[in-house]
Amino acid sequence: MTHPIVALQGALVAALRADATLAGLIGQAVFDAPPRGQVAPYVVISRHDLLPRDGDQPSANDHRVTLNIWHPESSRKAVLAIADAAAAVLLGGAPTPAGLTVTFASLDRTDTTIDLSTGAARAVLTLRFFTEAAG
C-alpha cells in the first residue's frame, strides 16, 4: 500500500494542476520541490506532516500540509489571488487519493510576506486533512 503522505500529496498536486483558474494564474507550476531556477509564480508543497489517529477500523491520519506560494512582484494582492485559488481547489471538493478517503479538510492559517532581497511576494497556507483507509 502507498504511504498516506504520498497518496494524499499526489492527489493534491493533481487537483491543483487540473484547475483552470489556477492554471490561468501559474500554469502547471505546482511542485513537491521547485526545480532549480524556477521562476515565480508557482506553488510548492513545502511540508507534509502526518499524525496517526488509529483507533477502530479503518486506520485514520491527520495530515498537516504547508503550501508556499510565490509571485514575482511585491504584491500581496497577486499572491493572495493564487493562494485563494489553491485553497478553493483543495477545500472545495475532497481530493481523491488512491486507497484513502478524505473525511475533513480545512485551512488553518494564511501568512504573507514580501521577500526583502528579491521583492517577491509569498503566501503560506497551512491546511489540515483527515484521511481514512478506503473501503
C-alpha positions as CSV (number, residue, x, y, z in Angstrom):
1,M,0.0,0.0,0.0
2,T,1.2,3.5,-0.8
3,H,2.1,5.6,2.2
4,P,-0.7,8.0,3.1
5,I,1.5,11.1,2.7
6,V,2.4,10.0,-0.8
7,A,-1.2,9.2,-1.7
8,L,-2.7,12.4,-0.4
9,Q,0.1,14.6,-1.8
10,G,-0.2,13.1,-5.2
11,A,-3.9,13.8,-5.2
12,L,-3.3,17.4,-4.0
13,V,-0.8,18.1,-6.8
14,A,-3.1,16.6,-9.4
15,A,-6.1,18.6,-8.3
16,L,-4.1,21.9,-8.3
17,R,-2.6,21.2,-11.7
18,A,-6.1,20.3,-13.1
19,D,-7.8,23.5,-12.1
20,A,-8.4,26.0,-14.9
21,T,-8.5,29.1,-12.6
22,L,-5.2,28.2,-11.0
23,A,-3.7,27.3,-14.4
24,G,-4.6,30.8,-15.6
25,L,-2.5,32.3,-12.8
26,I,0.5,29.9,-12.7
27,G,0.2,27.4,-15.5
28,Q,1.2,23.9,-14.3
29,A,3.8,25.3,-11.8
30,V,2.8,23.1,-8.8
31,F,5.7,21.1,-7.2
32,D,6.7,19.0,-4.3
33,A,10.0,20.9,-4.6
34,P,10.6,23.6,-7.3
35,P,13.2,22.8,-9.9
36,R,16.4,24.8,-9.5
37,G,16.0,28.2,-11.2
38,Q,12.2,28.0,-11.2
39,V,10.8,31.5,-11.8
40,A,7.7,32.6,-9.8
41,P,4.7,32.4,-9.9
42,Y,4.5,28.8,-8.5
43,V,3.1,26.7,-5.7
44,V,5.2,24.2,-3.7
45,I,4.1,21.7,-1.1
46,S,7.0,22.5,1.3
47,R,5.9,20.4,4.3
48,H,3.6,17.5,4.9
49,D,3.3,16.0,8.4
50,L,1.2,13.1,9.4
51,L,-0.2,12.2,12.8
52,P,-1.7,8.7,13.1
53,R,-5.2,8.7,14.6
54,D,-5.7,5.0,14.7
55,G,-8.4,3.6,16.9
56,D,-11.2,1.5,15.5
57,Q,-11.1,0.3,11.9
58,P,-10.3,1.9,9.4
59,S,-7.0,3.5,10.2
60,A,-7.1,7.3,10.1
61,N,-4.5,10.0,9.8
62,D,-4.3,13.7,10.5
63,H,-2.3,15.5,7.8
64,R,-0.8,19.0,8.1
65,V,0.2,20.4,4.7
66,T,2.1,23.6,4.1
67,L,1.9,25.3,0.7
68,N,4.3,28.1,-0.2
69,I,3.1,30.3,-3.0
70,W,5.4,32.7,-4.8
71,H,4.6,35.7,-7.0
72,P,7.5,37.6,-8.7
73,E,6.1,41.1,-7.8
74,S,5.8,42.8,-4.4
75,S,2.1,42.3,-4.5
76,R,0.1,40.7,-1.6
77,K,-3.0,41.0,-3.8
78,A,-1.4,39.0,-6.6
79,V,0.0,36.2,-4.3
80,L,-3.3,36.0,-2.4
81,A,-5.2,35.6,-5.6
82,I,-3.1,32.4,-6.2
83,A,-3.5,31.3,-2.6
84,D,-7.3,31.8,-2.7
85,A,-7.5,29.8,-5.9
86,A,-5.4,27.0,-4.5
87,A,-7.4,26.9,-1.3
88,A,-10.7,26.8,-3.3
89,V,-9.4,23.8,-5.2
90,L,-8.3,21.8,-2.1
91,L,-11.2,22.7,0.1
92,G,-14.0,22.9,-2.4
93,G,-14.1,19.2,-3.1
94,A,-12.2,16.4,-1.5
95,P,-9.2,15.3,-3.5
96,T,-9.3,11.6,-4.3
97,P,-6.1,9.9,-3.2
98,A,-5.6,6.2,-4.1
99,G,-6.6,4.0,-1.2
100,L,-7.8,6.9,1.0
101,T,-11.0,8.8,1.7
102,V,-10.6,12.4,2.8
103,T,-13.1,13.0,5.6
104,F,-12.2,16.5,6.6
105,A,-10.3,19.5,5.1
106,S,-9.7,22.9,6.5
107,L,-7.5,26.0,6.1
108,D,-5.8,26.6,9.4
109,R,-3.7,29.7,8.6
110,T,-2.6,32.1,5.8
111,D,0.6,34.1,6.2
112,T,2.0,36.6,3.7
113,T,5.4,38.3,3.4
114,I,7.5,40.3,0.9
115,D,11.0,39.0,0.5
116,L,13.2,42.0,1.1
117,S,16.1,40.6,-1.0
118,T,14.1,39.8,-4.2
119,G,10.9,41.8,-3.8
120,A,8.8,38.7,-4.4
121,A,5.6,38.1,-2.5
122,R,5.0,34.9,-0.7
123,A,1.9,33.4,0.9
124,V,2.0,30.3,3.1
125,L,-1.1,28.2,3.6
126,T,-1.4,25.7,6.4
127,L,-4.0,23.1,5.6
128,R,-5.3,20.1,7.5
129,F,-6.8,16.9,6.1
130,F,-8.1,13.8,7.9
131,T,-8.0,10.6,5.9
132,E,-9.2,7.1,6.4
133,A,-8.3,3.9,4.6
134,A,-10.8,3.5,1.7
135,G,-13.1,0.7,1.6
